[in-house]
């Protein structure tokens, strides 16, 4: 979940799980209590001015997300951008972040980069009450890093606007020694751990490693050994280079497409309850494929087990470590391939059910589920099928057409009356999540 800048000042990382915040705040308040007069708290607060008194405990507000409201504001802000810039020069990166290519606009508006950005942000503030932070860079990567790392430390102007600038040279001067390396775009904990094993802790270290001689301990080959082809992007970023432009993003079309969903279950689920959720997910993927006139012949399922399975001595299988450093049973992962691509609800749920039964450890409790349809293609694409003498293809065609009409009718009703207007009996089983998730956006409360 997102964390306010005020909480981040106390060492709470961005996007932690709630239990991490609770644990961290407990530790912080334990330290504050030791420093408080008489080792007693006189109250609690989340205001920084009051927290200068060690006898005041650190408090925080847990606010449920309101995704529909955020999307409304995001759309409104995007419309303001369109007054200044053409849509082909804007890349929407997330609900609250965009990249804009200003190259052709500075002459037209007869403004400097900072002046133009500040004017746009002021318009957003006047019309929505929301201010912004901006990064200016000579490429997409440097603009992102200027915003993520540099702008946070720039004093705000009278409108609350923070703007930072980076080019390749200033990036190397100011950020080559910056830590932690995970502050940089696309460098996660996994990357950081692999790099640290070879005493590489900063982007400057990565850059120096990339120019090491063949016989030296640190050299380019080491990075390719660790990250494969992804080392090329890491090396470019270490030097402040980014060849991709917004124009490239706009024309890019992926060779293969996938559709999927994942869930972290609210509690540890049994074999039977988890299967209900998996079948619900399969149903949703089938409807998504059908609605978009797409088909798929390959489905991939990943099952994450709960860490409570390791309590006691019964489990003797493989053990992995999650992103929080906790020991958990190794996840199950499997793929099933169909003879021909389909968007049939019946065929997809039957296949996914079979896959689930094949890979699940029946003795373990389940906490995470991810299901994807891969090798997705347009429905009208040419498909070849091996025929046999024992199938009544005329009857099969009629059955498929009947199911197609049923799926279309269900989709039409859902569009008109809401996602919960028509649900299969599965959606009312104990442990089912579809009804709840239909009231969410991106897994969050609407």
Protein Blocks (a to p, Z undefined) as FASTA:
>chain_A
ZZdfklmmnopaehiafklmmmmmmmmmmmmmmmpghiiafbdcfbfklmmpmkbccddd
dddddfklmmmmmmmmmmmmmmmpcfklpccfbfkbccddfklmmmmnopafklmmmmmm
mmmmmmnopacdddddfbfklmmmmmmmmmmmpccdfkopacddddfklmmmmmmmgccf
klpghiafklmmmmmmnopabfklmmmmmmpcfkbmbdfklmmmmnommlmmmmmmmnop
afbdfklmmmpccfbdcdddddddfbdcdfklmmmmmmmmmmmmmmmmmmnopacfbdcd
dddddfklmgcjkbccdcdddfkopacddddddddddfbdcfbfklmmmmmmmmmmmmpc
fkbccfbdcdddehiacfkbccdddddfkbcfklmmmmmmmmmmmmmmmmmmmmmnojkl
pccfklmgghiaklmmmmpgehiaZZ
